[in-house]
Amino acid sequence: MHAVRLHAFGPAENLTYEQVEDPRPGPGQVRVAVAAAGVHLLDTALREGVQGPVPLPTRLPTVPGREVAGVVESLGDGVDPSWLGKHVVAHLGFAPGGYAELAVTDADRLHEIPAGLDAAQAVAMIGTGRTTMGILQFAELGPDAVAVIPAAAGGIGGLLVQYARNAGAVVVGLAGGPGKTARVAAGGADLAVDYRDPAWPQKVRAFLGGRSATVVFDGVGGEVAREAVALLGPGGRHLVFGWSGQGLTGGPYLVDGVSQQVLGPVMLQKTGGPNPLRTLELRALAEAAAGRLVPAVQRFPLSEAAAAHRALETRGTTGKVVLEP
């Protein structure tokens, strides 16, 4: 099969498209003929050798990627034979291997792809979608809410815009550049603003006409987050789930008194149950299957994984970045 491998930590150019041996499913595992593989900002940090919430690979070369969708084409011992031939999506957890034509994963990680979703959309919902569902547990969205969403053209941001709109909230989406703000407006935001414009906070205040924001969904940190938090009224919530505006090593930007970091154990505790991640995955897929959330996807050929990483790092993407063999 063909796969993308990382032989040494470093720049995107270190990702090479090459021929490798087919992986074999072990007991309790399946092999998936990959139709779409998700690319995450964390993948770019791992490629550089930056330690973050996901452990660095212990051995190189490695095949990156932790989200796949495709068709089950081989079964390991002990796997229910009914999985064979099904269209599935899975998050691989901490195990890499997604940037490939074939990927192996545990059968208990599989979800059958709902009717109406293609492989790329399913990949968007299994990772980005489940995170979105987890974040939303901490928000109180309804007709009285005013939601400010930085990075609203991104994978999570676009889903948050749609969910908040469906809940009846006033939605202010921030994005970089006219192309992205146009997408945010088309996605349902009541106001789409270019955060590269120094006057963007004044434009938001003028639009709100004296109202304050009730929640800021912050996946970027930095100065954009600082300005967004200043729009919050008393009792407003600053929900922190990322750091793309200041780099992985800096950690998320927090504002004393109103901020809550909503990733990691706190999200899983909020979800509850024996398998909270799977619960969030099921919620995300159900929202997409019902048409309430439509993930935006930007597709790259598998052979152009390096270009996908560069585009993601320079904020040259919209929606979920997906590789297709």
C-alpha positions as CSV (number, residue, x, y, z in Angstrom):
1,M,0.0,0.0,0.0
2,H,0.9,3.7,-0.1
3,A,1.3,5.7,3.1
4,V,2.7,8.9,4.3
5,R,5.6,8.4,6.7
6,L,7.6,10.6,9.0
7,H,11.2,9.6,9.3
8,A,12.5,12.5,11.4
9,F,10.8,15.3,13.4
10,G,10.7,18.6,11.6
11,P,9.0,20.6,8.8
12,A,6.2,19.4,6.6
13,E,8.6,18.3,4.0
14,N,9.6,15.5,6.3
15,L,6.3,13.8,5.4
16,T,7.0,11.4,2.5
17,Y,4.6,9.4,0.4
18,E,5.9,5.9,-0.2
19,Q,5.2,2.3,-0.6
20,V,5.1,0.2,2.6
21,E,3.9,-3.2,3.7
22,D,0.2,-3.7,4.3
23,P,-0.7,-3.7,8.0
24,R,-2.3,-6.9,9.5
25,P,-5.2,-6.8,11.9
26,G,-4.6,-8.6,15.2
27,P,-7.1,-10.2,17.4
28,G,-10.2,-8.0,17.9
29,Q,-9.0,-5.7,15.1
30,V,-10.1,-4.9,11.6
31,R,-8.4,-3.5,8.5
32,V,-10.0,-0.6,6.8
33,A,-9.6,0.4,3.1
34,V,-9.2,4.1,3.8
35,A,-11.4,6.6,1.8
36,A,-10.6,9.6,4.0
37,A,-8.1,10.4,6.8
38,G,-8.4,13.4,9.1
39,V,-5.6,15.9,9.6
40,H,-5.5,17.8,12.9
41,L,-3.5,20.7,14.1
42,L,-2.0,18.4,16.7
43,D,-0.6,16.3,13.9
44,T,1.6,19.3,12.9
45,A,2.9,19.6,16.4
46,L,3.6,15.9,16.6
47,R,5.4,16.1,13.3
48,E,7.7,18.8,14.7
49,G,8.4,16.7,17.8
50,V,6.5,19.0,20.2
51,Q,5.1,17.2,23.2
52,G,1.4,18.1,23.8
53,P,-1.8,16.3,24.9
54,V,-1.1,13.4,22.6
55,P,2.2,11.4,23.3
56,L,4.9,11.7,20.7
57,P,5.6,8.5,18.7
58,T,8.2,6.4,20.4
59,R,9.6,5.0,17.2
60,L,10.3,6.5,13.8
61,P,9.4,6.2,11.0
62,T,5.7,6.4,11.8
63,V,2.5,6.9,9.8
64,P,0.7,9.8,11.3
65,G,-3.1,10.3,11.5
66,R,-5.7,9.2,14.0
67,E,-9.1,9.5,12.2
68,V,-10.1,7.3,9.3
69,A,-13.2,6.3,7.3
70,G,-13.6,3.6,4.7
71,V,-14.7,0.0,4.1
72,V,-13.8,-2.9,6.4
73,E,-11.9,-5.3,4.1
74,S,-10.2,-7.7,6.6
75,L,-10.9,-9.1,10.1
76,G,-8.7,-10.2,12.9
77,D,-9.6,-13.2,15.1
78,G,-12.7,-12.8,17.3
79,V,-14.3,-10.0,15.3
80,D,-18.0,-10.2,14.4
81,P,-18.1,-11.2,10.7
82,S,-20.9,-8.7,10.1
83,W,-18.4,-5.9,10.0
84,L,-16.9,-7.1,6.8
85,G,-17.7,-4.8,3.9
86,K,-19.3,-2.1,6.0
87,H,-18.6,1.6,5.5
88,V,-17.2,2.7,8.8
89,V,-15.5,5.6,10.6
90,A,-13.2,5.4,13.6
91,H,-11.0,7.5,15.8
92,L,-7.8,5.5,16.3
93,G,-7.0,7.1,19.8
94,F,-3.3,7.5,20.5
95,A,-2.4,4.9,17.8
96,P,-1.2,6.5,14.6
97,G,-1.6,5.0,11.1
98,G,-4.3,7.0,9.4
99,Y,-2.4,8.6,6.5
100,A,-2.5,5.4,4.5
101,E,-4.5,3.4,2.0
102,L,-5.1,0.8,4.7
103,A,-5.4,1.2,8.4
104,V,-5.9,-1.1,11.4
105,T,-8.0,-0.4,14.4
106,D,-9.8,-2.1,17.2
107,A,-13.3,-3.3,16.2
108,D,-14.8,-1.6,19.2
109,R,-13.8,1.8,17.9
110,L,-15.9,1.4,14.7
111,H,-19.1,3.3,13.9
112,E,-21.1,2.5,10.8
113,I,-21.3,5.6,8.7
114,P,-24.9,7.0,8.7
115,A,-26.8,7.2,5.4
116,G,-26.2,10.6,3.7
117,L,-22.7,11.2,5.0
118,D,-19.6,10.5,2.8
119,A,-16.3,9.3,4.2
120,A,-14.8,12.8,4.6
121,Q,-17.8,14.2,6.4
122,A,-17.8,11.2,8.7
123,V,-14.1,11.7,9.5
124,A,-14.9,15.4,10.3
125,M,-17.6,14.3,12.8
126,I,-15.6,11.5,14.5
127,G,-12.9,13.8,15.8
128,T,-13.8,17.5,15.3
129,G,-17.5,16.7,15.8
130,R,-17.0,14.9,19.0
131,T,-14.9,17.7,20.4
132,T,-17.6,20.2,19.4
133,M,-20.2,18.1,21.2
134,G,-18.0,18.1,24.3
135,I,-17.5,21.8,24.2
136,L,-21.2,22.5,23.9
137,Q,-21.9,20.7,27.2
138,F,-20.5,23.8,28.9
139,A,-22.4,26.4,26.9
140,E,-25.9,27.6,27.7
141,L,-27.2,28.4,24.2
142,G,-30.7,29.6,23.6
143,P,-32.6,32.6,22.2
144,D,-31.1,34.8,25.0
145,A,-27.5,33.9,24.2
146,V,-24.9,35.9,22.3
147,A,-22.1,33.7,21.1
148,V,-18.8,35.0,19.8
149,I,-16.8,32.4,17.9
150,P,-13.2,33.1,16.9
151,A,-11.8,30.8,14.1
152,A,-15.4,30.4,12.9
153,A,-14.3,29.2,9.5
154,G,-12.4,26.2,11.0
155,G,-13.7,22.7,11.6
156,I,-15.0,23.2,15.1
157,G,-15.8,26.9,14.6
158,G,-18.1,26.1,11.7
159,L,-20.0,23.5,13.6
160,L,-20.3,25.8,16.6
161,V,-21.8,28.5,14.3
162,Q,-24.4,26.1,13.0
163,Y,-25.3,24.7,16.5
164,A,-25.7,28.2,18.0
165,R,-27.8,29.3,15.1
166,N,-30.1,26.3,15.5
167,A,-30.4,27.1,19.2
168,G,-31.7,30.6,18.4
169,A,-28.6,32.5,19.7
170,V,-27.2,35.6,18.1
171,V,-24.0,34.4,16.5
172,V,-20.9,36.5,15.8
173,G,-18.2,34.6,13.8
174,L,-14.6,35.8,13.5
175,A,-12.4,34.7,10.7
176,G,-9.3,35.9,8.9
177,G,-9.9,37.5,5.5
178,P,-12.9,38.2,3.2
179,G,-13.0,34.7,1.8
180,K,-13.3,33.1,5.2
181,T,-15.8,35.7,6.6
182,A,-18.0,35.1,3.5
183,R,-18.0,31.4,4.4
184,V,-18.9,32.1,8.0
185,A,-21.8,34.3,6.9
186,A,-23.0,31.6,4.6
187,G,-22.8,29.1,7.5
188,G,-25.4,31.1,9.4
189,A,-23.6,33.7,11.5
190,D,-25.6,36.8,12.1
191,L,-22.4,38.8,11.8
192,A,-19.1,37.7,10.3
193,V,-16.1,39.9,11.0
194,D,-12.5,39.8,9.9
195,Y,-10.3,39.7,13.0
196,R,-7.4,41.1,11.0
197,D,-9.3,44.5,11.0
198,P,-8.1,46.4,14.1
199,A,-11.6,47.9,14.4
200,W,-13.4,44.5,14.6
201,P,-14.4,44.8,18.3
202,Q,-16.0,48.2,17.6
203,K,-17.9,46.6,14.7
204,V,-19.2,43.9,16.9
205,R,-20.3,46.3,19.7
206,A,-22.1,48.4,17.1
207,F,-23.9,45.4,15.8
208,L,-24.9,44.2,19.2
209,G,-26.3,47.6,20.1
210,G,-25.6,47.6,23.8
211,R,-25.9,43.8,24.3
212,S,-23.0,41.9,25.7
213,A,-21.7,38.5,24.7
214,T,-22.8,35.6,26.9
215,V,-20.2,33.1,25.7
216,V,-16.9,33.1,23.8
217,F,-15.8,29.8,22.2
218,D,-12.0,30.2,22.2
219,G,-9.9,27.9,20.1
220,V,-7.2,30.4,19.3
221,G,-6.0,32.3,22.3
222,G,-3.8,35.4,22.0
223,E,-5.0,38.9,21.3
224,V,-8.1,37.8,19.4
225,A,-9.2,36.0,22.5
226,R,-8.4,39.0,24.7
227,E,-10.5,41.3,22.6
228,A,-13.4,38.7,22.4
229,V,-13.4,38.2,26.2
230,A,-13.8,42.0,26.6
231,L,-17.2,41.7,24.9
232,L,-18.5,39.4,27.6
233,G,-21.0,40.8,30.1
234,P,-21.3,39.8,33.8
235,G,-21.6,36.1,34.2
236,G,-20.4,35.5,30.6
237,R,-18.4,32.3,29.8
238,H,-15.0,32.0,28.1
239,L,-14.7,28.4,27.0
240,V,-11.2,27.5,26.1
241,F,-10.4,24.5,23.9
242,G,-7.4,25.5,21.8
243,W,-4.4,27.6,21.3
244,S,-3.8,28.0,17.5
245,G,-3.3,31.7,17.7
246,Q,-0.2,31.4,19.9
247,G,1.2,27.9,19.3
248,L,1.0,24.6,21.1
249,T,3.9,25.3,23.5
250,G,2.3,28.4,25.0
251,G,-0.7,26.6,26.3
252,P,-4.2,28.1,26.1
253,Y,-4.8,31.7,26.9
254,L,-6.9,32.1,30.0
255,V,-8.7,35.1,31.6
256,D,-9.0,35.0,35.4
257,G,-12.5,34.8,36.6
258,V,-14.4,33.9,33.5
259,S,-12.4,31.2,31.7
260,Q,-12.9,27.5,31.8
261,Q,-10.6,24.9,30.0
262,V,-13.1,22.4,28.7
263,L,-10.8,19.8,27.1
264,G,-9.4,16.7,28.7
265,P,-10.7,15.2,31.9
266,V,-13.2,17.9,32.6
267,M,-15.0,17.2,29.3
268,L,-15.0,13.5,29.9
269,Q,-16.3,14.0,33.5
270,K,-19.1,16.2,32.2
271,T,-20.1,13.6,29.6
272,G,-20.0,10.7,32.0
273,G,-20.8,7.1,31.4
274,P,-18.4,4.1,30.8
275,N,-17.1,5.4,27.4
276,P,-17.6,9.2,27.2
277,L,-15.6,9.6,24.0
278,R,-17.8,7.1,22.2
279,T,-20.9,8.9,23.6
280,L,-19.7,12.2,22.1
281,E,-18.9,10.5,18.8
282,L,-22.4,9.0,18.6
283,R,-23.9,12.5,19.3
284,A,-21.8,14.1,16.6
285,L,-22.7,11.5,14.0
286,A,-26.4,11.7,14.9
287,E,-26.3,15.5,14.5
288,A,-24.8,15.2,11.0
289,A,-27.1,12.3,10.0
290,A,-30.1,14.5,10.9
291,G,-28.7,17.4,8.9
292,R,-28.5,19.7,11.8
293,L,-24.8,20.0,11.5
294,V,-23.0,19.9,8.1
295,P,-19.2,19.7,8.4
296,A,-17.2,21.8,6.0
297,V,-14.3,19.7,4.5
298,Q,-11.2,20.7,2.6
299,R,-9.8,17.8,0.7
300,F,-6.2,17.0,-0.2
301,P,-4.8,13.9,-2.0
302,L,-3.0,11.6,0.4
303,S,0.2,12.2,-1.6
304,E,0.0,15.9,-0.7
305,A,0.0,15.5,3.0
306,A,2.9,17.9,3.4
307,A,0.9,20.6,1.5
308,A,-2.1,19.9,3.8
309,H,0.1,20.4,6.9
310,R,1.6,23.7,5.5
311,A,-1.9,25.0,4.7
312,L,-3.2,24.2,8.1
313,E,-0.2,25.8,9.9
314,T,-0.5,29.0,7.9
315,R,-4.3,29.2,8.4
316,G,-4.9,28.6,4.7
317,T,-7.7,26.1,5.3
318,T,-11.4,26.2,6.0
319,G,-13.3,23.4,7.7
320,K,-11.9,20.0,8.4
321,V,-8.7,19.0,6.5
322,V,-9.0,15.5,5.0
323,L,-6.6,13.4,3.0
324,E,-8.1,11.1,0.3
325,P,-6.0,8.2,-1.2
